[in-house]
């Protein structure tokens, strides 16, 4: 499936980067989901938009706005996904939310 104007992107590793490996143990740095410093900002392009020409291709890594993968609490205290959320580990991302991209290496070197 391709979107008309948005990229479809998944997180490179996880939605949140709030653990650090120390020796052979994982140390949890943050347990709150509302701190933007621990939201992953690196994604991998699954699909490019049908309209709009960019240099970004499938498989490229992108640096995104921190709210793309973020979860939050609404005014009633219910946990919600960002408006970019589409399906499990798939997000619609507008071109304005992408700051940088790194081309995927081709295996033909």
Phi and psi restraints in degrees (range 20) as a CNS / XPLOR table:
assign (resid 1 and name C) (resid 2 and name N)
       (resid 2 and name CA) (resid 2 and name C) 1.0 -124.2 20.0 2
assign (resid 2 and name N) (resid 2 and name CA)
       (resid 2 and name C) (resid 3 and name N) 1.0 147.2 20.0 2
assign (resid 2 and name C) (resid 3 and name N)
       (resid 3 and name CA) (resid 3 and name C) 1.0 -91.0 20.0 2
assign (resid 3 and name N) (resid 3 and name CA)
       (resid 3 and name C) (resid 4 and name N) 1.0 158.0 20.0 2
assign (resid 3 and name C) (resid 4 and name N)
       (resid 4 and name CA) (resid 4 and name C) 1.0 -69.6 20.0 2
assign (resid 4 and name N) (resid 4 and name CA)
       (resid 4 and name C) (resid 5 and name N) 1.0 -47.1 20.0 2
assign (resid 4 and name C) (resid 5 and name N)
       (resid 5 and name CA) (resid 5 and name C) 1.0 -124.2 20.0 2
assign (resid 5 and name N) (resid 5 and name CA)
       (resid 5 and name C) (resid 6 and name N) 1.0 -8.4 20.0 2
assign (resid 5 and name C) (resid 6 and name N)
       (resid 6 and name CA) (resid 6 and name C) 1.0 -113.4 20.0 2
assign (resid 6 and name N) (resid 6 and name CA)
       (resid 6 and name C) (resid 7 and name N) 1.0 152.7 20.0 2
assign (resid 6 and name C) (resid 7 and name N)
       (resid 7 and name CA) (resid 7 and name C) 1.0 -80.4 20.0 2
assign (resid 7 and name N) (resid 7 and name CA)
       (resid 7 and name C) (resid 8 and name N) 1.0 152.7 20.0 2
assign (resid 7 and name C) (resid 8 and name N)
       (resid 8 and name CA) (resid 8 and name C) 1.0 -109.2 20.0 2
assign (resid 8 and name N) (resid 8 and name CA)
       (resid 8 and name C) (resid 9 and name N) 1.0 121.1 20.0 2
assign (resid 8 and name C) (resid 9 and name N)
       (resid 9 and name CA) (resid 9 and name C) 1.0 -132.2 20.0 2
assign (resid 9 and name N) (resid 9 and name CA)
       (resid 9 and name C) (resid 10 and name N) 1.0 147.3 20.0 2
assign (resid 9 and name C) (resid 10 and name N)
       (resid 10 and name CA) (resid 10 and name C) 1.0 -119.1 20.0 2
assign (resid 10 and name N) (resid 10 and name CA)
       (resid 10 and name C) (resid 11 and name N) 1.0 155.3 20.0 2
assign (resid 10 and name C) (resid 11 and name N)
       (resid 11 and name CA) (resid 11 and name C) 1.0 -64.4 20.0 2
assign (resid 11 and name N) (resid 11 and name CA)
       (resid 11 and name C) (resid 12 and name N) 1.0 143.7 20.0 2
assign (resid 11 and name C) (resid 12 and name N)
       (resid 12 and name CA) (resid 12 and name C) 1.0 -62.9 20.0 2
assign (resid 12 and name N) (resid 12 and name CA)
       (resid 12 and name C) (resid 13 and name N) 1.0 -47.9 20.0 2
assign (resid 12 and name C) (resid 13 and name N)
       (resid 13 and name CA) (resid 13 and name C) 1.0 -116.3 20.0 2
assign (resid 13 and name N) (resid 13 and name CA)
       (resid 13 and name C) (resid 14 and name N) 1.0 -74.4 20.0 2
assign (resid 13 and name C) (resid 14 and name N)
       (resid 14 and name CA) (resid 14 and name C) 1.0 -138.4 20.0 2
assign (resid 14 and name N) (resid 14 and name CA)
       (resid 14 and name C) (resid 15 and name N) 1.0 168.0 20.0 2
assign (resid 14 and name C) (resid 15 and name N)
       (resid 15 and name CA) (resid 15 and name C) 1.0 -67.2 20.0 2
assign (resid 15 and name N) (resid 15 and name CA)
       (resid 15 and name C) (resid 16 and name N) 1.0 -37.2 20.0 2
assign (resid 15 and name C) (resid 16 and name N)
       (resid 16 and name CA) (resid 16 and name C) 1.0 -120.6 20.0 2
assign (resid 16 and name N) (resid 16 and name CA)
       (resid 16 and name C) (resid 17 and name N) 1.0 142.2 20.0 2
assign (resid 16 and name C) (resid 17 and name N)
       (resid 17 and name CA) (resid 17 and name C) 1.0 -113.3 20.0 2
assign (resid 17 and name N) (resid 17 and name CA)
       (resid 17 and name C) (resid 18 and name N) 1.0 74.3 20.0 2
assign (resid 17 and name C) (resid 18 and name N)
       (resid 18 and name CA) (resid 18 and name C) 1.0 -118.5 20.0 2
assign (resid 18 and name N) (resid 18 and name CA)
       (resid 18 and name C) (resid 19 and name N) 1.0 19.8 20.0 2
assign (resid 18 and name C) (resid 19 and name N)
       (resid 19 and name CA) (resid 19 and name C) 1.0 -127.1 20.0 2
assign (resid 19 and name N) (resid 19 and name CA)
       (resid 19 and name C) (resid 20 and name N) 1.0 153.9 20.0 2
assign (resid 19 and name C) (resid 20 and name N)
       (resid 20 and name CA) (resid 20 and name C) 1.0 -138.4 20.0 2
assign (resid 20 and name N) (resid 20 and name CA)
       (resid 20 and name C) (resid 21 and name N) 1.0 136.0 20.0 2
assign (resid 20 and name C) (resid 21 and name N)
       (resid 21 and name CA) (resid 21 and name C) 1.0 -84.0 20.0 2
assign (resid 21 and name N) (resid 21 and name CA)
       (resid 21 and name C) (resid 22 and name N) 1.0 121.9 20.0 2
assign (resid 21 and name C) (resid 22 and name N)
       (resid 22 and name CA) (resid 22 and name C) 1.0 -122.9 20.0 2
assign (resid 22 and name N) (resid 22 and name CA)
       (resid 22 and name C) (resid 23 and name N) 1.0 107.4 20.0 2
assign (resid 22 and name C) (resid 23 and name N)
       (resid 23 and name CA) (resid 23 and name C) 1.0 66.8 20.0 2
assign (resid 23 and name N) (resid 23 and name CA)
       (resid 23 and name C) (resid 24 and name N) 1.0 -121.2 20.0 2
assign (resid 23 and name C) (resid 24 and name N)
       (resid 24 and name CA) (resid 24 and name C) 1.0 -110.3 20.0 2
assign (resid 24 and name N) (resid 24 and name CA)
       (resid 24 and name C) (resid 25 and name N) 1.0 17.4 20.0 2
assign (resid 24 and name C) (resid 25 and name N)
       (resid 25 and name CA) (resid 25 and name C) 1.0 -118.4 20.0 2
assign (resid 25 and name N) (resid 25 and name CA)
       (resid 25 and name C) (resid 26 and name N) 1.0 148.0 20.0 2
assign (resid 25 and name C) (resid 26 and name N)
       (resid 26 and name CA) (resid 26 and name C) 1.0 -94.0 20.0 2
assign (resid 26 and name N) (resid 26 and name CA)
       (resid 26 and name C) (resid 27 and name N) 1.0 124.9 20.0 2
assign (resid 26 and name C) (resid 27 and name N)
       (resid 27 and name CA) (resid 27 and name C) 1.0 -100.8 20.0 2
assign (resid 27 and name N) (resid 27 and name CA)
       (resid 27 and name C) (resid 28 and name N) 1.0 125.8 20.0 2
assign (resid 27 and name C) (resid 28 and name N)
       (resid 28 and name CA) (resid 28 and name C) 1.0 -84.8 20.0 2
assign (resid 28 and name N) (resid 28 and name CA)
       (resid 28 and name C) (resid 29 and name N) 1.0 120.6 20.0 2
assign (resid 28 and name C) (resid 29 and name N)
       (resid 29 and name CA) (resid 29 and name C) 1.0 -87.0 20.0 2
assign (resid 29 and name N) (resid 29 and name CA)
       (resid 29 and name C) (resid 30 and name N) 1.0 -30.6 20.0 2
assign (resid 29 and name C) (resid 30 and name N)
       (resid 30 and name CA) (resid 30 and name C) 1.0 -151.1 20.0 2
assign (resid 30 and name N) (resid 30 and name CA)
       (resid 30 and name C) (resid 31 and name N) 1.0 135.0 20.0 2
assign (resid 30 and name C) (resid 31 and name N)
       (resid 31 and name CA) (resid 31 and name C) 1.0 -108.2 20.0 2
assign (resid 31 and name N) (resid 31 and name CA)
       (resid 31 and name C) (resid 32 and name N) 1.0 -5.1 20.0 2
assign (resid 31 and name C) (resid 32 and name N)
       (resid 32 and name CA) (resid 32 and name C) 1.0 -95.3 20.0 2
assign (resid 32 and name N) (resid 32 and name CA)
       (resid 32 and name C) (resid 33 and name N) 1.0 137.7 20.0 2
assign (resid 32 and name C) (resid 33 and name N)
       (resid 33 and name CA) (resid 33 and name C) 1.0 -87.7 20.0 2
assign (resid 33 and name N) (resid 33 and name CA)
       (resid 33 and name C) (resid 34 and name N) 1.0 -7.3 20.0 2
assign (resid 33 and name C) (resid 34 and name N)
       (resid 34 and name CA) (resid 34 and name C) 1.0 -88.1 20.0 2
assign (resid 34 and name N) (resid 34 and name CA)
       (resid 34 and name C) (resid 35 and name N) 1.0 -1.7 20.0 2
assign (resid 34 and name C) (resid 35 and name N)
       (resid 35 and name CA) (resid 35 and name C) 1.0 -87.6 20.0 2
assign (resid 35 and name N) (resid 35 and name CA)
       (resid 35 and name C) (resid 36 and name N) 1.0 113.1 20.0 2
assign (resid 35 and name C) (resid 36 and name N)
       (resid 36 and name CA) (resid 36 and name C) 1.0 -66.4 20.0 2
assign (resid 36 and name N) (resid 36 and name CA)
       (resid 36 and name C) (resid 37 and name N) 1.0 -18.3 20.0 2
assign (resid 36 and name C) (resid 37 and name N)
       (resid 37 and name CA) (resid 37 and name C) 1.0 -66.4 20.0 2
assign (resid 37 and name N) (resid 37 and name CA)
       (resid 37 and name C) (resid 38 and name N) 1.0 -21.9 20.0 2
assign (resid 37 and name C) (resid 38 and name N)
       (resid 38 and name CA) (resid 38 and name C) 1.0 -105.4 20.0 2
assign (resid 38 and name N) (resid 38 and name CA)
       (resid 38 and name C) (resid 39 and name N) 1.0 4.4 20.0 2
assign (resid 38 and name C) (resid 39 and name N)
       (resid 39 and name CA) (resid 39 and name C) 1.0 -80.3 20.0 2
assign (resid 39 and name N) (resid 39 and name CA)
       (resid 39 and name C) (resid 40 and name N) 1.0 132.4 20.0 2
assign (resid 39 and name C) (resid 40 and name N)
       (resid 40 and name CA) (resid 40 and name C) 1.0 -64.7 20.0 2
assign (resid 40 and name N) (resid 40 and name CA)
       (resid 40 and name C) (resid 41 and name N) 1.0 140.4 20.0 2
assign (resid 40 and name C) (resid 41 and name N)
       (resid 41 and name CA) (resid 41 and name C) 1.0 -118.5 20.0 2
assign (resid 41 and name N) (resid 41 and name CA)
       (resid 41 and name C) (resid 42 and name N) 1.0 4.1 20.0 2
assign (resid 41 and name C) (resid 42 and name N)
       (resid 42 and name CA) (resid 42 and name C) 1.0 -106.6 20.0 2
assign (resid 42 and name N) (resid 42 and name CA)
       (resid 42 and name C) (resid 43 and name N) 1.0 128.0 20.0 2
assign (resid 42 and name C) (resid 43 and name N)
       (resid 43 and name CA) (resid 43 and name C) 1.0 -132.0 20.0 2
assign (resid 43 and name N) (resid 43 and name CA)
       (resid 43 and name C) (resid 44 and name N) 1.0 170.1 20.0 2
assign (resid 43 and name C) (resid 44 and name N)
       (resid 44 and name CA) (resid 44 and name C) 1.0 -121.8 20.0 2
assign (resid 44 and name N) (resid 44 and name CA)
       (resid 44 and name C) (resid 45 and name N) 1.0 132.9 20.0 2
assign (resid 44 and name C) (resid 45 and name N)
       (resid 45 and name CA) (resid 45 and name C) 1.0 -75.3 20.0 2
assign (resid 45 and name N) (resid 45 and name CA)
       (resid 45 and name C) (resid 46 and name N) 1.0 122.5 20.0 2
assign (resid 45 and name C) (resid 46 and name N)
       (resid 46 and name CA) (resid 46 and name C) 1.0 -92.8 20.0 2
assign (resid 46 and name N) (resid 46 and name CA)
       (resid 46 and name C) (resid 47 and name N) 1.0 -40.6 20.0 2
assign (resid 46 and name C) (resid 47 and name N)
       (resid 47 and name CA) (resid 47 and name C) 1.0 -145.0 20.0 2
assign (resid 47 and name N) (resid 47 and name CA)
       (resid 47 and name C) (resid 48 and name N) 1.0 147.1 20.0 2
assign (resid 47 and name C) (resid 48 and name N)
       (resid 48 and name CA) (resid 48 and name C) 1.0 -99.8 20.0 2
assign (resid 48 and name N) (resid 48 and name CA)
       (resid 48 and name C) (resid 49 and name N) 1.0 158.5 20.0 2
assign (resid 48 and name C) (resid 49 and name N)
       (resid 49 and name CA) (resid 49 and name C) 1.0 -70.3 20.0 2
assign (resid 49 and name N) (resid 49 and name CA)
       (resid 49 and name C) (resid 50 and name N) 1.0 153.6 20.0 2
assign (resid 49 and name C) (resid 50 and name N)
       (resid 50 and name CA) (resid 50 and name C) 1.0 -69.8 20.0 2
assign (resid 50 and name N) (resid 50 and name CA)
       (resid 50 and name C) (resid 51 and name N) 1.0 -45.0 20.0 2
assign (resid 50 and name C) (resid 51 and name N)
       (resid 51 and name CA) (resid 51 and name C) 1.0 -98.1 20.0 2
assign (resid 51 and name N) (resid 51 and name CA)
       (resid 51 and name C) (resid 52 and name N) 1.0 146.8 20.0 2
assign (resid 51 and name C) (resid 52 and name N)
       (resid 52 and name CA) (resid 52 and name C) 1.0 95.7 20.0 2
assign (resid 52 and name N) (resid 52 and name CA)
       (resid 52 and name C) (resid 53 and name N) 1.0 124.5 20.0 2
assign (resid 52 and name C) (resid 53 and name N)
       (resid 53 and name CA) (resid 53 and name C) 1.0 -102.5 20.0 2
assign (resid 53 and name N) (resid 53 and name CA)
       (resid 53 and name C) (resid 54 and name N) 1.0 125.2 20.0 2
assign (resid 53 and name C) (resid 54 and name N)
       (resid 54 and name CA) (resid 54 and name C) 1.0 -135.4 20.0 2
assign (resid 54 and name N) (resid 54 and name CA)
       (resid 54 and name C) (resid 55 and name N) 1.0 171.6 20.0 2
assign (resid 54 and name C) (resid 55 and name N)
       (resid 55 and name CA) (resid 55 and name C) 1.0 -84.3 20.0 2
assign (resid 55 and name N) (resid 55 and name CA)
       (resid 55 and name C) (resid 56 and name N) 1.0 -1.4 20.0 2
assign (resid 55 and name C) (resid 56 and name N)
       (resid 56 and name CA) (resid 56 and name C) 1.0 -81.7 20.0 2
assign (resid 56 and name N) (resid 56 and name CA)
       (resid 56 and name C) (resid 57 and name N) 1.0 132.1 20.0 2
assign (resid 56 and name C) (resid 57 and name N)
       (resid 57 and name CA) (resid 57 and name C) 1.0 -123.1 20.0 2
assign (resid 57 and name N) (resid 57 and name CA)
       (resid 57 and name C) (resid 58 and name N) 1.0 169.7 20.0 2
assign (resid 57 and name C) (resid 58 and name N)
       (resid 58 and name CA) (resid 58 and name C) 1.0 -57.4 20.0 2
assign (resid 58 and name N) (resid 58 and name CA)
       (resid 58 and name C) (resid 59 and name N) 1.0 136.8 20.0 2
assign (resid 58 and name C) (resid 59 and name N)
       (resid 59 and name CA) (resid 59 and name C) 1.0 91.5 20.0 2
assign (resid 59 and name N) (resid 59 and name CA)
       (resid 59 and name C) (resid 60 and name N) 1.0 -12.7 20.0 2
assign (resid 59 and name C) (resid 60 and name N)
       (resid 60 and name CA) (resid 60 and name C) 1.0 -70.3 20.0 2
assign (resid 60 and name N) (resid 60 and name CA)
       (resid 60 and name C) (resid 61 and name N) 1.0 147.6 20.0 2
assign (resid 60 and name C) (resid 61 and name N)
       (resid 61 and name CA) (resid 61 and name C) 1.0 -88.8 20.0 2
assign (resid 61 and name N) (resid 61 and name CA)
       (resid 61 and name C) (resid 62 and name N) 1.0 141.6 20.0 2
assign (resid 61 and name C) (resid 62 and name N)
       (resid 62 and name CA) (resid 62 and name C) 1.0 -131.1 20.0 2
assign (resid 62 and name N) (resid 62 and name CA)
       (resid 62 and name C) (resid 63 and name N) 1.0 149.4 20.0 2
assign (resid 62 and name C) (resid 63 and name N)
       (resid 63 and name CA) (resid 63 and name C) 1.0 -100.5 20.0 2
assign (resid 63 and name N) (resid 63 and name CA)
       (resid 63 and name C) (resid 64 and name N) 1.0 124.2 20.0 2
assign (resid 63 and name C) (resid 64 and name N)
       (resid 64 and name CA) (resid 64 and name C) 1.0 -115.6 20.0 2
assign (resid 64 and name N) (resid 64 and name CA)
       (resid 64 and name C) (resid 65 and name N) 1.0 169.1 20.0 2
assign (resid 64 and name C) (resid 65 and name N)
       (resid 65 and name CA) (resid 65 and name C) 1.0 -63.6 20.0 2
assign (resid 65 and name N) (resid 65 and name CA)
       (resid 65 and name C) (resid 66 and name N) 1.0 144.1 20.0 2
assign (resid 65 and name C) (resid 66 and name N)
       (resid 66 and name CA) (resid 66 and name C) 1.0 -67.4 20.0 2
assign (resid 66 and name N) (resid 66 and name CA)
       (resid 66 and name C) (resid 67 and name N) 1.0 -16.3 20.0 2
assign (resid 66 and name C) (resid 67 and name N)
       (resid 67 and name CA) (resid 67 and name C) 1.0 -84.2 20.0 2
assign (resid 67 and name N) (resid 67 and name CA)
       (resid 67 and name C) (resid 68 and name N) 1.0 -5.9 20.0 2
assign (resid 67 and name C) (resid 68 and name N)
       (resid 68 and name CA) (resid 68 and name C) 1.0 -64.4 20.0 2
assign (resid 68 and name N) (resid 68 and name CA)
       (resid 68 and name C) (resid 69 and name N) 1.0 -50.7 20.0 2
assign (resid 68 and name C) (resid 69 and name N)
       (resid 69 and name CA) (resid 69 and name C) 1.0 -93.3 20.0 2
assign (resid 69 and name N) (resid 69 and name CA)
       (resid 69 and name C) (resid 70 and name N) 1.0 -1.3 20.0 2
assign (resid 69 and name C) (resid 70 and name N)
       (resid 70 and name CA) (resid 70 and name C) 1.0 -73.1 20.0 2
assign (resid 70 and name N) (resid 70 and name CA)
       (resid 70 and name C) (resid 71 and name N) 1.0 146.9 20.0 2
assign (resid 70 and name C) (resid 71 and name N)
       (resid 71 and name CA) (resid 71 and name C) 1.0 -109.4 20.0 2
assign (resid 71 and name N) (resid 71 and name CA)
       (resid 71 and name C) (resid 72 and name N) 1.0 154.7 20.0 2
assign (resid 71 and name C) (resid 72 and name N)
       (resid 72 and name CA) (resid 72 and name C) 1.0 -149.9 20.0 2
assign (resid 72 and name N) (resid 72 and name CA)
       (resid 72 and name C) (resid 73 and name N) 1.0 171.7 20.0 2
assign (resid 72 and name C) (resid 73 and name N)
       (resid 73 and name CA) (resid 73 and name C) 1.0 -105.1 20.0 2
assign (resid 73 and name N) (resid 73 and name CA)
       (resid 73 and name C) (resid 74 and name N) 1.0 132.3 20.0 2
assign (resid 73 and name C) (resid 74 and name N)
       (resid 74 and name CA) (resid 74 and name C) 1.0 -79.5 20.0 2
assign (resid 74 and name N) (resid 74 and name CA)
       (resid 74 and name C) (resid 75 and name N) 1.0 -175.4 20.0 2
assign (resid 74 and name C) (resid 75 and name N)
       (resid 75 and name CA) (resid 75 and name C) 1.0 -66.0 20.0 2
assign (resid 75 and name N) (resid 75 and name CA)
       (resid 75 and name C) (resid 76 and name N) 1.0 -18.8 20.0 2
assign (resid 75 and name C) (resid 76 and name N)
       (resid 76 and name CA) (resid 76 and name C) 1.0 -94.1 20.0 2
assign (resid 76 and name N) (resid 76 and name CA)
       (resid 76 and name C) (resid 77 and name N) 1.0 0.3 20.0 2
assign (resid 76 and name C) (resid 77 and name N)
       (resid 77 and name CA) (resid 77 and name C) 1.0 87.1 20.0 2
assign (resid 77 and name N) (resid 77 and name CA)
       (resid 77 and name C) (resid 78 and name N) 1.0 10.5 20.0 2
assign (resid 77 and name C) (resid 78 and name N)
       (resid 78 and name CA) (resid 78 and name C) 1.0 -84.5 20.0 2
assign (resid 78 and name N) (resid 78 and name CA)
       (resid 78 and name C) (resid 79 and name N) 1.0 137.1 20.0 2
assign (resid 78 and name C) (resid 79 and name N)
       (resid 79 and name CA) (resid 79 and name C) 1.0 -75.6 20.0 2
assign (resid 79 and name N) (resid 79 and name CA)
       (resid 79 and name C) (resid 80 and name N) 1.0 132.1 20.0 2
assign (resid 79 and name C) (resid 80 and name N)
       (resid 80 and name CA) (resid 80 and name C) 1.0 -133.7 20.0 2
assign (resid 80 and name N) (resid 80 and name CA)
       (resid 80 and name C) (resid 81 and name N) 1.0 155.9 20.0 2
assign (resid 80 and name C) (resid 81 and name N)
       (resid 81 and name CA) (resid 81 and name C) 1.0 -86.1 20.0 2
assign (resid 81 and name N) (resid 81 and name CA)
       (resid 81 and name C) (resid 82 and name N) 1.0 163.8 20.0 2
assign (resid 81 and name C) (resid 82 and name N)
       (resid 82 and name CA) (resid 82 and name C) 1.0 -67.5 20.0 2
assign (resid 82 and name N) (resid 82 and name CA)
       (resid 82 and name C) (resid 83 and name N) 1.0 167.0 20.0 2
assign (resid 82 and name C) (resid 83 and name N)
       (resid 83 and name CA) (resid 83 and name C) 1.0 -67.9 20.0 2
assign (resid 83 and name N) (resid 83 and name CA)
       (resid 83 and name C) (resid 84 and name N) 1.0 -15.6 20.0 2
assign (resid 83 and name C) (resid 84 and name N)
       (resid 84 and name CA) (resid 84 and name C) 1.0 -77.9 20.0 2
assign (resid 84 and name N) (resid 84 and name CA)
       (resid 84 and name C) (resid 85 and name N) 1.0 -16.9 20.0 2
assign (resid 84 and name C) (resid 85 and name N)
       (resid 85 and name CA) (resid 85 and name C) 1.0 -60.6 20.0 2
assign (resid 85 and name N) (resid 85 and name CA)
       (resid 85 and name C) (resid 86 and name N) 1.0 132.7 20.0 2
assign (resid 85 and name C) (resid 86 and name N)
       (resid 86 and name CA) (resid 86 and name C) 1.0 -116.5 20.0 2
assign (resid 86 and name N) (resid 86 and name CA)
       (resid 86 and name C) (resid 87 and name N) 1.0 -58.1 20.0 2
assign (resid 86 and name C) (resid 87 and name N)
       (resid 87 and name CA) (resid 87 and name C) 1.0 -150.1 20.0 2
assign (resid 87 and name N) (resid 87 and name CA)
       (resid 87 and name C) (resid 88 and name N) 1.0 175.2 20.0 2
assign (resid 87 and name C) (resid 88 and name N)
       (resid 88 and name CA) (resid 88 and name C) 1.0 -49.1 20.0 2
assign (resid 88 and name N) (resid 88 and name CA)
       (resid 88 and name C) (resid 89 and name N) 1.0 113.8 20.0 2
assign (resid 88 and name C) (resid 89 and name N)
       (resid 89 and name CA) (resid 89 and name C) 1.0 61.0 20.0 2
assign (resid 89 and name N) (resid 89 and name CA)
       (resid 89 and name C) (resid 90 and name N) 1.0 27.8 20.0 2
assign (resid 89 and name C) (resid 90 and name N)
       (resid 90 and name CA) (resid 90 and name C) 1.0 -133.4 20.0 2
assign (resid 90 and name N) (resid 90 and name CA)
       (resid 90 and name C) (resid 91 and name N) 1.0 133.7 20.0 2
assign (resid 90 and name C) (resid 91 and name N)
       (resid 91 and name CA) (resid 91 and name C) 1.0 -136.7 20.0 2
assign (resid 91 and name N) (resid 91 and name CA)
       (resid 91 and name C) (resid 92 and name N) 1.0 141.1 20.0 2
assign (resid 91 and name C) (resid 92 and name N)
       (resid 92 and name CA) (resid 92 and name C) 1.0 -83.7 20.0 2
assign (resid 92 and name N) (resid 92 and name CA)
       (resid 92 and name C) (resid 93 and name N) 1.0 127.1 20.0 2
assign (resid 92 and name C) (resid 93 and name N)
       (resid 93 and name CA) (resid 93 and name C) 1.0 -128.3 20.0 2
assign (resid 93 and name N) (resid 93 and name CA)
       (resid 93 and name C) (resid 94 and name N) 1.0 123.7 20.0 2
assign (resid 93 and name C) (resid 94 and name N)
       (resid 94 and name CA) (resid 94 and name C) 1.0 -73.1 20.0 2
assign (resid 94 and name N) (resid 94 and name CA)
       (resid 94 and name C) (resid 95 and name N) 1.0 150.1 20.0 2
assign (resid 94 and name C) (resid 95 and name N)
       (resid 95 and name CA) (resid 95 and name C) 1.0 -56.1 20.0 2
assign (resid 95 and name N) (resid 95 and name CA)
       (resid 95 and name C) (resid 96 and name N) 1.0 -29.1 20.0 2
assign (resid 95 and name C) (resid 96 and name N)
       (resid 96 and name CA) (resid 96 and name C) 1.0 -69.8 20.0 2
assign (resid 96 and name N) (resid 96 and name CA)
       (resid 96 and name C) (resid 97 and name N) 1.0 -16.2 20.0 2
assign (resid 96 and name C) (resid 97 and name N)
       (resid 97 and name CA) (resid 97 and name C) 1.0 -90.9 20.0 2
assign (resid 97 and name N) (resid 97 and name CA)
       (resid 97 and name C) (resid 98 and name N) 1.0 -2.2 20.0 2
assign (resid 97 and name C) (resid 98 and name N)
       (resid 98 and name CA) (resid 98 and name C) 1.0 -101.9 20.0 2
assign (resid 98 and name N) (resid 98 and name CA)
       (resid 98 and name C) (resid 99 and name N) 1.0 124.1 20.0 2
assign (resid 98 and name C) (resid 99 and name N)
       (resid 99 and name CA) (resid 99 and name C) 1.0 -97.0 20.0 2
assign (resid 99 and name N) (resid 99 and name CA)
       (resid 99 and name C) (resid 100 and name N) 1.0 -39.2 20.0 2
assign (resid 99 and name C) (resid 100 and name N)
       (resid 100 and name CA) (resid 100 and name C) 1.0 -147.0 20.0 2
assign (resid 100 and name N) (resid 100 and name CA)
       (resid 100 and name C) (resid 101 and name N) 1.0 159.9 20.0 2
assign (resid 100 and name C) (resid 101 and name N)
       (resid 101 and name CA) (resid 101 and name C) 1.0 -142.4 20.0 2
assign (resid 101 and name N) (resid 101 and name CA)
       (resid 101 and name C) (resid 102 and name N) 1.0 154.5 20.0 2
assign (resid 101 and name C) (resid 102 and name N)
       (resid 102 and name CA) (resid 102 and name C) 1.0 -126.8 20.0 2
assign (resid 102 and name N) (resid 102 and name CA)
       (resid 102 and name C) (resid 103 and name N) 1.0 123.2 20.0 2
assign (resid 102 and name C) (resid 103 and name N)
       (resid 103 and name CA) (resid 103 and name C) 1.0 -64.8 20.0 2
assign (resid 103 and name N) (resid 103 and name CA)
       (resid 103 and name C) (resid 104 and name N) 1.0 141.3 20.0 2
assign (resid 103 and name C) (resid 104 and name N)
       (resid 104 and name CA) (resid 104 and name C) 1.0 -70.6 20.0 2
assign (resid 104 and name N) (resid 104 and name CA)
       (resid 104 and name C) (resid 105 and name N) 1.0 140.8 20.0 2
assign (resid 104 and name C) (resid 105 and name N)
       (resid 105 and name CA) (resid 105 and name C) 1.0 -73.1 20.0 2
assign (resid 105 and name N) (resid 105 and name CA)
       (resid 105 and name C) (resid 106 and name N) 1.0 135.7 20.0 2
assign (resid 105 and name C) (resid 106 and name N)
       (resid 106 and name CA) (resid 106 and name C) 1.0 -88.0 20.0 2
assign (resid 106 and name N) (resid 106 and name CA)
       (resid 106 and name C) (resid 107 and name N) 1.0 149.3 20.0 2
assign (resid 106 and name C) (resid 107 and name N)
       (resid 107 and name CA) (resid 107 and name C) 1.0 -81.5 20.0 2
assign (resid 107 and name N) (resid 107 and name CA)
       (resid 107 and name C) (resid 108 and name N) 1.0 12.1 20.0 2
assign (resid 107 and name C) (resid 108 and name N)
       (resid 108 and name CA) (resid 108 and name C) 1.0 -101.4 20.0 2
assign (resid 108 and name N) (resid 108 and name CA)
       (resid 108 and name C) (resid 109 and name N) 1.0 34.3 20.0 2
